[in-house]
Amino acid sequence: MRIDTGQHMKLDQRMKLGQRLIQSMEILQMSNLQLEERIEQELASNPTLEQREAGPDESKLAEERAQEQRDNQEGERDLVITDDAVDPNHRDDFERLNNISEEYGESWSANTYETGESFRPARDDGARDAKIDAMANTAARQLSLADQLILQWHLVECSTNLRSAGEFLIGFIDNDGYLRTDMPTLIDQSPTDVSDKDLDEALTLMHRSLEPVGMAARDVRECLLLQIDAHAAQEDAPDLTAERLIVDKYLKDVEQNRLPRIAKSADLLVEQVKTAIHNLRHYHAHPGRQLVDDTPRTIRPDAVIEFDETEDRYTAQLTRGRTPNVHISPSYLKMQRDKTVNSKTREFLGNNIRSARWLIEAIEQRGSTLLRVINVVIDAQRDFFDYGPQSLHPLPMTQVADQLGIHVATVSRAVSEKYVQAPRGIFLLRMFFSGGTETDTGDAMSWSAIQATLEQIISEEDKSHPLSDDQLVKKLHGHGIDIARRTVAKYRKQLDIQPARQRKEY
């Protein structure tokens, strides 16, 4: 084996993404909430970026933007050194520094001026700080489920060993309120001062003491039985014998909707079984979620689509929501081009001004690209906005990219996590892009439209005789849609629709 070294020349082509392009791609992919958070971070870290006061007219915005460009060009002019003979004592410089000190107050210091650290104008106009008010009005962080259960457990009278055992068990309770870890594992991991008996007694005490009832249950059956027993122990409680029997022995049959089998085996009437199952719906199968705030994620539409009756067309307009409107501080622009300012400070301000300008340009580019994509969607999916989901047409992203003259990856990023508000509701923008098939009449129909048709057919069926998947295939064929039974089953599962046997109502 021979090892040697040598020099070689290789010619190849590589594409490297610059910082501005990477930032533009990241901004394009962000939702409104993510963009708002990104701008807030930049406002906190970049002193040259300021939030514009609400309400300026467009002419003023354009004038300020043009002034920023002039300032940037002027700041890049060659350095010209003036003759010291004009002002040998630099009286104008000292006067300028004195004015700056008065403007920025205590936040301006010689140390800040020399080191180039970030600074902001001091404001002492008696007005309340909006950020401080926002922080004060923000809801306090909610306690976790474990913290809430620990607080409850500390109010229970028990021995030290049982208290330690209970605290140990609470650590294994999930957000649904279940203690899913098996007892041998708990025993193996329990502290040395906690015995097997302590764990059993603590668990029994937790079932009687913790609220809501059903906490620390091992499964759904035990959870519901704990709630039924607690309800039955109350004064004037109804007879819950049938409910307890069904939960104790026939939960699997309830899941499969086998009501006649339950009635025959339990010696009950079908009506009694139906009534008992209806009563069971008042109990909570996931008691832990009553203590943990499971508020759905807030959706802010990125654009609003409205119908213009005069022109008989749909128009789109971007929404800003609470996204800050930012611009570059004129004071810092002026200071950055001032040749008498310390070179380190000018360099610091120049870097931050460029970063702020890149961010503003990326935000503007994001809005322009997003609006162009939405307008193409409006033209291609006019039938959807007029007639509903069943009229959704196939729309590949490549088609939109070719129409706009951009890369398909740009379209994908533009529609990622974006929502639009239309007269028919709020929709995920990506929903309008899907493949499809042709109907018997030769019309193109998207997969989403087929799912909507399937959902409508099931909603209109006779619940006492629900349609099987084979029957659904025939019904879809009557709408001009020819798909296989396995495809129907797949779409039904995607729509979270149960099979015919479980949809049947007795």
C-alpha positions, 0 to 999 in steps of 0.5 A: 500500500502506497501513501503519498501527497499531491496537489490537484485542481478541480473545477466544479459549480456550487450554489451557496445561500447567502445570509440575506437569502437564508433570512428571506426564506425563513421569513417567508415560511413563518406564520403571522405569530412566528413573524411577530415573535421574530420581529419582537426579538429583533426589536429587543436586540437591534437598537436601530430598529424601531416600531413605527407609531400606528396610523401614519399615512402612506405618503409619510411612510414612502417619504421616510423610506426614501429618506432611509435610502438617501441616508444609506447612500449618503452614509457610504460616501467617501470620508472627507476631512475638514480643515481644522482651521475652520473650527480649531476648537471643534466647538460645533462638535462639543455642541452636538455632543451636548445636544445628544446628551440632552436627547438620550439622557442618562442612557448616553454615556462616554462608555457607551459611546466608546464601546458601541454598546446598544442604547436607546433614547430616554423617554420621560414623557410621563406615558406608560410603557406599553411593554411593561403594561403588556407584561403586567396584563399577561396571565400568570403561568398555569401550574402543571397537573403534577403541581396541582395534585401535589398541592391537593395531596399535602392537604390530605391527612396521612402518615409520612410514608404515605405522603412520600409514596403519594408524591412519588406516584403523582410523578407518574400521572400523565396529563390525562390523569392516568397512572399507566405505569405498572405496579412492578415498575413503580415498586422497582423505582420507588424510594427506599423508605417507601414499601409496597404496602405504602404504595397500595395504600397511598394509591387507594387514598388518592382515588378517594381524595384527589379531585376531579374524581378518577385521578390516578386510575390505571385505565378507562374502566377504573376511571369511570368506576371511580366516578360512578361510585362517587356519584352513587354515594351522594344523597338522592343519587339515581340508580347507577346499577346498569351504568356500573355493570356496563362499564365493568363488563361490557366496555369493549362491546360499547366501543363496537356499538354492540348494544343488542349483545349487551342487552342480551348478556346483561338481561337488559332492554336495548333502551336501558342500555342506550340510556345507560350509555347516554348517562356515561357521557356525563363522566370524564374519561380524561379527568386530568384535562380538567386541570390542565388548560387545553386551550386550542391554538390561536389562529390568525389568518394571514389574508382575508378573501372577500367577494367584490359584488361590483366586479364579480370577483374575489379579492385578497388582502394581507392582514398584519394583526398585531405584527409590529410595523418597524422602520430604521431609526432616523437618528441612528442613520444620521449618527452612522453617516456622521464622520465625527462619530467614533469608528467603532460606534459607526461600524456597530450601527452600520451592521445593525442598520444592514441587519434591520434593512434585510429584515424589512426587505424580507418582510416586504418580499414575504407579503408580496409573494404570499399575496401573489400565490393567494391571487393564483389560488383564488383564480384557480379555485373560484368554484370552491369559494362559490359552491363549497369544498366539493368543488375544489379542483386539483392544483399542483404547486408546480402549476402555481410556480410556473405561472408566477415564475418562481421555484416550487420550493418558494410556493411551498414555503409561502403556503406553509402554516398560512391561513386565509379567512374566506366567506365560507370560513378559515382555511389552511392555505395548503388545503387548496393544493392537492392532486385529484382525478377525473370524474365520469364527465371529464371534470377534474376533482381534487381528493379533498373534494372527494372527501367532502362528498364522502362526508356529505353522503355519510351525514345524509345516510339512515343511521339505523341502516348505515352505509357500508364501504361497498355501498359508499363506493356505489354512492360515490359512483352515482356522483361520477366518482370511481374509486376503490373500496380501500380508498373509501376506507382510507378517506373515512379514517382520515375524516375520523368516521367510524365504520358502519357497524359503529355508526348504527343507532338503535 
